[in-house]
Structures are given as C-alpha cells and as structure tokens.
Amino acid sequence: MTNDNKSDIPQVRFGPIQWLSNPLRTAIEEAVSEYGGRKWRIKSEIDLSEFACHHCAIVSDGSFAVFFKYSEAVDARRQFEIEQSGLQTLSNRAGVLTPHPISITRVETGTLLIMEALEATKRGPRQWRQIGATLARIHRVKGDICGFETNGFWGPLHQDNTPMRDWPTFFNERRLEPMLRMAIDSGEIPSSVVSKVETLITRLPELCGPEITPTLLHGDAQQNNFICTAKGIYIIDPAVYYANPEMDLATIDSWQPVPDAFFNGYREEIPIDPGFFERRDLWRVPLYLAAVVIEGSIHLDRLANAIQKYL
C-alpha cells in the first residue's frame, strides 16, 4: 500500500480553531503585517495539529497564507531557532527548497514560529522520485565527523550532536542510549524490552555495517516532512547532523510505506548499499524509543519487533 494519490496534508480540519486564542491571532497578524508591509488579518484557518508535536495551522487573509507552530515549552524559542537554523543549513549546503521564515514571536503563554505557507500538491510517481532525489541531494554533502556544531531537538526531545568520529559509537552514545534513558524515565517501557535494547547495544559492532563517510542528514526524514509543490519538493522540520545516510532512508517509511519510485529517484543520484534493507529496522530503534517517550506504550510492539530482528 502506498499513498501515491493522497495529498501531502490529508484530512485537515477547516474552520475556527478553538486553541487559537485572540492573543495568538493578534500576534500572528502583527508579525505578518510587518513582514508584508501591509495590514494582514486572518480570514480562514486550517488546523494541522494532529500531524505534529505542536499546535500548528495554516491561516490566510484570502491572498497570502502562513503556517505557524505554537508551543508553551520553556525552551520553545530555542527549539524554533534551531529549526530555522537547520532549514538554512539544508538550503545553504544542499541547495534544497525550504519555506521562507517570517518570525519567531514571543507571546504571554508561549512562542510562535511563523513562516510562509506552502501550497501542497498530490503525490504521484513523479513526485515520489523527486522526493528521493531531494534526499539524495542532501546526502551528497559530506563531513569529517558524525554530529553537528550545535545540539538540537527531535520533536520536543533534546538531541545530542556532540561530534564523534566513529559511527557505531555515535549511534550508541548519541542516539540509542539517550533515547533508552528517556524511555525508562517515562515509565512507558517494560524491563523486558529494556533488556533487549541493552543486548542489542552489545551487538552493535557486528550489526552496523561497513564504515561510512559522515553525510549531512535531514535528521527526521519522515515522509510528511517533504512537501510536494508546483515549484518542487520543499523540506520542513529538520533535525540536522552528519552521520550515516541510512538513518534518513530508514525513517522515510518508518510509519507508512513509500512506493518504489522514492528509492528509484534516490538511486538515480546515489547508490544504496545492498545491506541497508537488512539494517533498516536497526536504525529505527531510537525513533521508536522516542515515539514511546512522546506518545506512550502504543509504540512498544513496533519497537519490540524491530529489536527482535537483531537478537
């Protein structure tokens, strides 16, 4: 099953948004008015919150639309600054399309990230090939070490990007072990699954595959973070760092399948190591641990099934 015929933002809710209070509306309207140099007022609303870790929506005055996120987290401004910086990194280093930023605005109850909205088109085989080629363009950018010059966030979770030269060690100490600790602290993961992750960690030297050249990653390459438009593929919601490109390839279909056109489009630009498909679920373990932390035990079966393949 694929979602070739689905819109990039399916089943959205139109109409008034209950959580969009008047202070938030006013702050958005003032920021967009200043950005555009004219009076701008919200006349239509599309709630996208069910597809994200934050409250978010597209709002429009009928001629110009913006996308915004709203967070009440104490470090929300830092999260949004790093997100914008990550988009700029992908644009500057890989030449991919990213949305135009408008503002990071502090309001009394939280923080807003506002950017120009994208007019999404439906995905067909051609668009999936373009998504594959776009990810490959990012992966053409190489580095000297795994990690990044700053730490970041994966969704609302802190992401340690402290550089290391060895990929298996980086994967363990910067991705697997931190996510396992957070899952344990959440109280959502049973001791039996913890033991399996710990056993998996002891086997990493034999499981991680050939030596890699650190590659620029999107970092959260879920398929909804690639937006198809008439102008091409836009990138959103990155968590950038340099590491094994198989991390992004494993993420793209971690929640729902993608058609072969995606991998064909990628391979037209960069080859995929034949062993990737045997390692794919290994790279997904930190992702599933993060999902347990954020959303709870509903993801335990997916996590356990991924781990079991390597024990």
C-alpha positions in Angstrom: 0.0 0.0 0.0 1.2 3.5 -0.9 -0.1 7.0 -0.5 0.6 8.0 -4.1 -2.8 9.6 -4.5 -3.0 11.3 -1.2 -2.4 15.0 -0.6 0.6 15.9 1.5 -1.8 17.2 4.2 -4.8 14.9 4.1 -8.0 15.1 6.2 -7.3 18.5 7.7 -9.9 20.4 9.7 -11.2 23.7 8.3 -12.9 26.4 10.3 -12.4 28.2 13.6 -9.6 26.7 15.8 -10.5 26.5 19.5 -7.0 26.7 20.8 -6.2 29.8 18.6 -6.9 32.5 21.2 -7.3 36.2 20.4 -3.8 37.0 21.8 -2.3 34.4 19.4 -4.3 35.7 16.5 -3.2 39.3 17.2 0.4 38.3 17.5 0.3 36.4 14.1 -1.5 39.3 12.4 1.0 41.8 13.6 4.0 39.7 12.6 2.7 39.0 9.1 1.6 42.6 8.7 5.2 43.8 9.5 6.7 41.1 7.2 4.5 42.0 4.3 4.4 45.8 4.8 0.6 45.9 4.7 -2.3 45.2 7.0 -3.0 41.5 7.2 -5.9 39.8 9.0 -6.8 36.1 9.5 -9.9 35.1 7.5 -9.5 31.3 7.2 -8.0 28.6 9.3 -6.8 25.0 8.8 -5.8 23.1 11.9 -2.8 20.7 11.3 -2.1 19.9 14.9 -2.9 16.2 14.6 0.1 15.8 12.3 2.7 17.4 14.6 4.2 17.5 18.1 3.0 21.2 18.5 -0.2 23.0 17.9 0.1 24.2 14.3 -2.1 25.6 11.5 -2.3 27.4 8.2 -4.1 30.8 8.3 -4.8 33.2 5.4 -6.3 36.6 4.6 -7.5 35.2 1.3 -4.5 36.2 -0.7 -1.5 35.3 1.5 -1.2 32.3 3.7 1.2 31.5 6.5 2.0 28.4 8.5 2.7 28.6 12.2 3.6 26.5 15.2 2.7 27.3 18.8 4.5 25.9 21.8 4.2 26.6 25.6 7.5 24.8 26.3 10.1 26.8 28.3 12.7 26.3 25.6 10.3 26.8 22.7 12.2 29.8 21.3 15.4 27.8 21.3 13.7 24.9 19.6 12.3 27.1 16.9 15.6 28.9 16.4 17.4 25.6 15.9 14.6 24.5 13.4 15.1 27.7 11.4 18.9 27.3 11.5 18.5 23.7 10.3 16.4 24.8 7.3 19.0 27.4 6.5 21.8 24.7 6.7 19.9 22.5 4.3 19.3 25.4 1.9 22.9 26.7 2.0 24.8 23.4 2.0 22.5 21.2 -0.2 20.6 23.8 -2.2 17.2 22.3 -1.4 13.9 24.3 -1.2 12.8 25.5 2.3 9.9 27.8 3.4 10.6 31.5 3.9 10.8 32.4 7.6 8.6 35.2 8.9 9.0 35.5 12.6 9.7 33.8 15.9 7.3 35.7 18.2 7.0 35.5 22.0 3.5 35.7 23.4 2.4 35.7 27.0 1.6 32.0 27.1 4.3 30.6 24.8 6.2 31.1 21.5 5.1 31.2 17.8 7.1 30.1 14.8 5.7 31.7 11.6 6.7 31.0 8.0 5.2 31.3 4.6 2.7 28.5 3.9 3.3 26.0 1.0 0.6 25.1 -1.5 0.9 21.3 -1.4 0.1 19.2 -4.5 -0.8 15.5 -4.6 1.9 12.9 -4.7 2.2 10.6 -7.8 5.2 8.5 -9.0 7.0 11.6 -10.4 6.7 13.4 -7.0 8.0 10.4 -5.1 11.0 10.2 -7.5 11.6 13.9 -6.8 11.4 13.3 -3.0 14.1 10.6 -3.4 16.3 12.8 -5.5 15.9 15.7 -3.0 17.0 13.5 -0.1 19.9 12.3 -2.2 20.9 15.9 -2.8 21.2 16.4 1.0 23.2 13.2 1.3 25.7 14.4 -1.3 27.0 16.9 1.3 29.8 15.2 3.3 31.6 16.0 6.6 34.6 14.8 8.6 32.8 13.6 11.8 29.5 12.4 13.0 27.5 15.1 14.8 27.0 18.8 14.3 28.3 22.1 15.6 25.3 22.6 17.8 22.9 20.3 19.7 19.3 20.1 18.5 15.9 18.7 19.0 14.0 15.7 17.6 10.4 16.9 18.0 10.3 18.2 21.6 13.2 15.9 22.7 16.8 17.1 23.1 19.2 15.7 20.6 22.9 15.4 21.5 25.0 16.2 18.4 28.4 16.2 20.2 30.9 15.1 17.4 32.5 11.7 17.3 34.5 10.1 14.5 33.2 6.5 14.9 29.7 5.9 13.6 28.7 2.8 15.7 29.9 4.6 18.9 28.0 7.8 17.9 24.8 5.8 17.1 25.0 4.1 20.5 26.1 7.0 22.7 24.2 9.9 21.0 21.1 8.2 19.8 20.3 4.7 21.3 21.4 5.2 24.9 19.9 8.7 25.4 16.6 7.6 24.0 16.6 4.4 26.1 17.2 6.5 29.2 14.3 8.8 28.3 12.0 5.9 27.6 12.9 4.4 31.0 12.3 7.7 32.8 8.9 8.0 31.0 7.8 4.8 32.8 6.3 3.5 29.5 8.8 0.8 28.6 8.8 -2.6 30.5 12.1 -4.0 31.8 11.9 -6.9 29.4 12.2 -4.5 26.4 14.9 -2.5 28.2 16.9 -5.7 28.5 16.5 -6.4 24.7 17.8 -2.9 23.9 20.8 -3.5 26.2 21.5 -6.8 24.4 21.2 -5.1 21.1 23.8 -2.5 22.1 26.3 -5.2 22.8 25.9 -6.5 19.3 26.3 -3.1 17.5 29.9 -3.6 16.3 28.7 -6.6 14.2 25.4 -5.0 13.1 26.3 -1.5 12.0 27.7 -2.5 8.6 30.6 -1.0 6.6 32.5 2.1 7.6 30.7 5.3 6.5 31.6 8.8 5.4 29.6 11.2 7.6 26.8 12.7 5.5 24.5 15.6 6.0 21.1 14.3 7.2 17.7 15.8 7.4 17.5 14.0 10.7 13.8 13.5 10.8 13.1 12.4 7.3 9.5 11.2 7.8 7.6 11.5 4.5 5.4 14.3 5.7 8.4 16.5 6.1 8.8 16.5 2.3 6.1 18.8 0.8 5.3 18.5 -2.9 4.5 21.8 -4.7 4.4 23.0 -8.2 7.9 24.5 -7.7 9.4 21.3 -6.5 10.0 19.5 -3.2 10.3 21.6 0.0 11.9 20.4 3.2 10.4 21.1 6.6 11.0 20.1 10.3 14.7 19.0 10.1 16.9 17.8 12.9 20.2 18.1 11.1 23.5 16.5 11.8 26.2 14.5 10.0 26.1 10.7 10.2 25.1 7.6 8.3 22.7 8.4 5.4 20.9 5.1 6.1 19.3 6.9 9.1 17.2 9.1 6.8 16.5 6.2 4.4 15.2 4.1 7.3 13.0 7.0 8.6 11.2 7.7 5.3 8.9 4.7 5.6 9.1 4.0 9.3 5.4 4.7 9.9 3.9 4.0 6.5 5.2 2.5 3.2 6.6 4.5 0.3 6.4 3.4 -3.3 9.5 2.1 -5.2 9.6 5.4 -7.1 11.1 7.0 -4.0 14.0 4.6 -3.9 14.4 4.7 -7.7 14.6 8.5 -7.5 17.3 8.3 -4.8 19.3 5.7 -6.7 19.4 7.8 -9.8 21.5 10.2 -7.7 23.3 8.0 -5.2 23.6 4.2 -4.8 22.1 2.4 -1.8 24.3 -0.2 -0.1 22.6 -3.6 -0.6 22.9 -4.3 3.2 20.7 -1.3 4.0 17.4 -3.2 3.9 18.8 -5.7 6.5 19.9 -2.9 8.8 16.8 -0.6 8.3 15.0 -1.6 11.4 18.2 -1.2 13.5 18.3 2.5 12.6 14.6 2.8 13.6 15.1 1.7 17.2 15.9 5.3 18.5 13.0 6.6 16.5 10.6 4.1 18.1 12.0 4.8 21.6 11.4 8.5 21.0 7.8 7.7 20.0 7.3 5.7 23.2 8.6 8.8 25.2 6.4 11.2 23.4 3.2 9.2 22.8 3.4 6.2 25.1 3.2 2.4 25.1 1.2 2.2 21.9 4.5 2.0 20.0 6.0 -0.8 22.1 5.0 -3.6 19.6 6.7 -1.8 16.8 9.8 -1.2 18.9 10.0 -4.8 20.1 9.5 -6.2 16.6 12.4 -4.0 15.3 14.7 -5.1 18.1 13.9 -8.8 17.7 15.3 -9.0 14.2 18.9 -8.4 15.6 18.9 -10.6 18.7 
